Amino acid sequence: MAKKPDWLKPHGTPWTRGPGRLVYDNPWLSVQEFDAVAPTGAPALYGLVHQKNFGIAVVPLHEDATITLVGQNRFPLGYSWEVPEGGGRLDVDPLESARRELKEETGLVAADWRQILTMQLSNSVTDERAFAFLAMDFTQSQTDPDDTEDIAVARVAFPEALQAAVDGYIEDALTVASLLRLHHMAVQGELPGGLARLMLGSPA
């Protein structure tokens, strides 16, 4: 990993939190309301969504430069094609949660794992943190989806999936970011040469 550039250092005054009030709570998230002071000195009433799980995403990349995507209906915004993803307990290694999510949704068991991204998701309203992984070298097992999940599975050429994300047909943030990161890895030589060339649409 490259040295962190100096320009990334924090500037200004952080937010000041006053007392918090619990507004809503369930096994997955809670909502608190705070009397706060903004970095400008202005008083503010701030609502914070606390996520009780990490966000977990997995890009299953096959040797022919296809990836496995899953489609399902999401409660807030409807149907979504995305990489296998879900929640991972805060007290569990995110990699272990990624292994579980991949097998549950696709039945794939991967021998080769790399963490490729960490993300803050909608950091103006939630403290949720996310981890994205690249998975390769698979054996096929049985799926084991949650009882609320009706999942479709598709194996798609990486350039086609990336283009769908760039064109706005794939909108899930973790998926879009993970596909762009994988493209960056192919360009930068962080993946095997033949595989990278296929991912970039060049002859192997």
C-alpha positions as CSV (number, residue, x, y, z in Angstrom):
1,M,0.0,0.0,0.0
2,A,1.3,3.4,-0.9
3,K,2.1,6.0,1.7
4,K,-0.9,8.2,2.6
5,P,-0.5,11.6,0.9
6,D,-0.3,14.7,3.1
7,W,-3.4,16.3,1.5
8,L,-5.5,13.5,3.0
9,K,-5.0,14.8,6.6
10,P,-8.2,16.1,8.4
11,H,-8.9,19.8,8.3
12,G,-11.0,22.1,10.5
13,T,-13.0,21.3,13.6
14,P,-14.8,18.0,14.1
15,W,-18.5,17.7,14.9
16,T,-19.3,17.9,18.6
17,R,-21.9,15.4,19.9
18,G,-24.3,16.2,22.7
19,P,-26.5,13.7,24.4
20,G,-28.0,11.0,22.2
21,R,-31.6,9.7,22.3
22,L,-32.5,6.3,21.0
23,V,-35.3,6.6,18.5
24,Y,-35.5,3.1,17.0
25,D,-33.8,-0.2,17.5
26,N,-33.9,-3.7,16.0
27,P,-31.4,-6.6,15.7
28,W,-29.8,-5.0,12.6
29,L,-29.7,-1.3,13.2
30,S,-30.6,1.5,15.6
31,V,-31.4,5.2,15.0
32,Q,-30.2,7.9,17.5
33,E,-30.8,11.6,17.5
34,F,-28.2,14.0,18.8
35,D,-28.0,17.6,19.8
36,A,-24.8,18.6,18.0
37,V,-22.6,21.4,17.0
38,A,-21.3,21.5,13.4
39,P,-17.7,22.3,12.4
40,T,-18.9,25.8,11.5
41,G,-20.2,26.3,15.1
42,A,-23.8,26.1,14.0
43,P,-26.2,24.1,16.3
44,A,-27.7,21.0,14.6
45,L,-30.1,18.2,15.3
46,Y,-28.4,15.1,13.8
47,G,-29.9,11.7,13.2
48,L,-27.5,8.8,13.0
49,V,-28.2,5.3,11.7
50,H,-26.0,2.8,13.5
51,Q,-25.5,-0.5,11.6
52,K,-24.9,-3.6,13.7
53,N,-23.1,-5.4,10.9
54,F,-20.3,-4.7,8.4
55,G,-21.3,-4.5,4.8
56,I,-19.7,-7.4,2.9
57,A,-19.2,-7.8,-0.8
58,V,-17.5,-10.5,-2.9
59,V,-16.6,-10.5,-6.6
60,P,-16.3,-14.1,-7.7
61,L,-13.9,-13.9,-10.7
62,H,-13.6,-17.1,-12.8
63,E,-10.6,-18.1,-14.9
64,D,-12.3,-17.2,-18.1
65,A,-12.8,-13.6,-16.9
66,T,-16.5,-14.0,-16.1
67,I,-17.9,-13.1,-12.8
68,T,-20.9,-14.4,-10.9
69,L,-23.7,-11.9,-10.1
70,V,-26.9,-12.3,-8.1
71,G,-30.2,-10.7,-8.7
72,Q,-32.9,-10.2,-6.0
73,N,-35.7,-7.8,-5.0
74,R,-34.5,-5.3,-2.4
75,F,-37.2,-3.8,-0.1
76,P,-36.3,-0.1,-0.5
77,L,-35.6,0.2,-4.2
78,G,-36.8,-2.9,-6.0
79,Y,-34.8,-5.4,-8.2
80,S,-31.0,-5.2,-8.1
81,W,-28.2,-7.1,-9.8
82,E,-25.1,-7.1,-7.7
83,V,-22.2,-9.1,-6.5
84,P,-22.9,-11.5,-3.7
85,E,-23.1,-9.3,-0.6
86,G,-24.7,-9.0,2.8
87,G,-24.0,-8.3,6.5
88,G,-21.2,-9.6,8.7
89,R,-21.2,-9.4,12.5
90,L,-18.9,-6.7,13.9
91,D,-17.2,-9.3,16.1
92,V,-16.4,-11.7,13.2
93,D,-13.5,-11.4,10.7
94,P,-15.0,-9.8,7.6
95,L,-13.2,-12.5,5.5
96,E,-15.2,-15.2,7.3
97,S,-18.4,-13.4,6.6
98,A,-17.4,-13.1,3.0
99,R,-16.9,-16.8,2.7
100,R,-20.3,-17.4,4.2
101,E,-22.1,-14.9,2.0
102,L,-20.5,-16.3,-1.2
103,K,-21.6,-19.9,-0.4
104,E,-25.0,-18.9,0.8
105,E,-26.0,-17.0,-2.3
106,T,-24.1,-18.9,-5.1
107,G,-22.8,-22.2,-3.6
108,L,-19.3,-21.2,-4.6
109,V,-16.4,-22.1,-2.3
110,A,-13.2,-20.1,-3.2
111,A,-9.6,-21.1,-2.4
112,D,-8.1,-17.7,-3.3
113,W,-9.2,-14.5,-1.4
114,R,-8.0,-10.9,-1.5
115,Q,-9.4,-7.9,0.2
116,I,-9.7,-5.2,-2.4
117,L,-11.6,-2.3,-0.8
118,T,-12.8,-0.7,2.4
119,M,-15.7,1.7,2.2
120,Q,-17.9,4.0,4.2
121,L,-21.5,3.7,2.9
122,S,-23.5,6.9,3.0
123,N,-21.3,8.4,5.7
124,S,-23.5,11.5,6.2
125,V,-26.2,9.4,7.9
126,T,-24.8,6.1,8.9
127,D,-21.7,4.7,10.5
128,E,-21.7,1.5,8.3
129,R,-18.4,0.3,7.1
130,A,-17.9,-2.2,4.3
131,F,-15.3,-4.6,3.0
132,A,-15.1,-5.9,-0.6
133,F,-13.2,-9.1,-1.5
134,L,-12.0,-10.7,-4.7
135,A,-12.6,-14.5,-4.7
136,M,-11.1,-17.0,-7.2
137,D,-10.4,-20.7,-7.7
138,F,-13.8,-22.3,-7.0
139,T,-15.5,-25.5,-6.2
140,Q,-19.3,-25.7,-6.4
141,S,-21.4,-26.5,-3.4
142,Q,-25.0,-26.0,-2.5
143,T,-26.6,-22.6,-1.9
144,D,-28.1,-21.8,1.5
145,P,-30.0,-18.4,1.1
146,D,-31.8,-16.7,4.0
147,D,-35.5,-17.4,4.2
148,T,-36.3,-13.9,2.9
149,E,-34.0,-14.2,-0.2
150,D,-35.2,-15.3,-3.7
151,I,-31.9,-15.2,-5.6
152,A,-31.2,-15.5,-9.3
153,V,-27.6,-16.3,-10.3
154,A,-25.9,-15.2,-13.6
155,R,-22.4,-15.7,-14.9
156,V,-21.4,-12.7,-16.9
157,A,-18.3,-11.6,-18.8
158,F,-16.4,-9.0,-16.7
159,P,-16.4,-6.3,-19.5
160,E,-20.2,-6.7,-19.9
161,A,-20.8,-6.4,-16.1
162,L,-18.5,-3.3,-15.9
163,Q,-20.3,-1.7,-18.8
164,A,-23.7,-2.3,-17.1
165,A,-22.4,-0.5,-14.0
166,V,-21.0,2.4,-16.0
167,D,-24.3,2.7,-17.9
168,G,-26.3,2.8,-14.7
169,Y,-28.0,-0.5,-15.1
170,I,-26.2,-1.8,-12.0
171,E,-26.6,0.8,-9.3
172,D,-25.6,-1.0,-6.0
173,A,-22.7,1.0,-4.6
174,L,-20.6,-1.9,-3.4
175,T,-21.0,-3.6,-6.8
176,V,-20.1,-0.6,-8.8
177,A,-17.1,0.2,-6.6
178,S,-15.9,-3.4,-6.6
179,L,-16.1,-3.7,-10.4
180,L,-14.2,-0.4,-10.9
181,R,-11.5,-1.6,-8.4
182,L,-11.2,-4.9,-10.3
183,H,-10.7,-3.0,-13.6
184,H,-8.1,-0.9,-11.9
185,M,-6.3,-4.1,-10.7
186,A,-6.3,-5.5,-14.2
187,V,-4.9,-2.3,-15.7
188,Q,-2.2,-2.0,-12.9
189,G,-1.0,-5.6,-13.3
190,E,-2.3,-6.8,-10.0
191,L,-3.9,-9.9,-11.7
192,P,-2.5,-12.7,-13.8
193,G,-1.7,-11.3,-17.3
194,G,-3.9,-13.6,-19.4
195,L,-6.8,-13.1,-17.1
196,A,-6.3,-9.3,-17.0
197,R,-6.2,-9.2,-20.8
198,L,-9.5,-11.0,-21.0
199,M,-11.0,-8.6,-18.5
200,L,-9.9,-5.7,-20.5
201,G,-11.3,-7.1,-23.7
202,S,-8.0,-8.1,-25.3
203,P,-7.0,-11.5,-26.7
204,A,-5.5,-13.8,-24.0
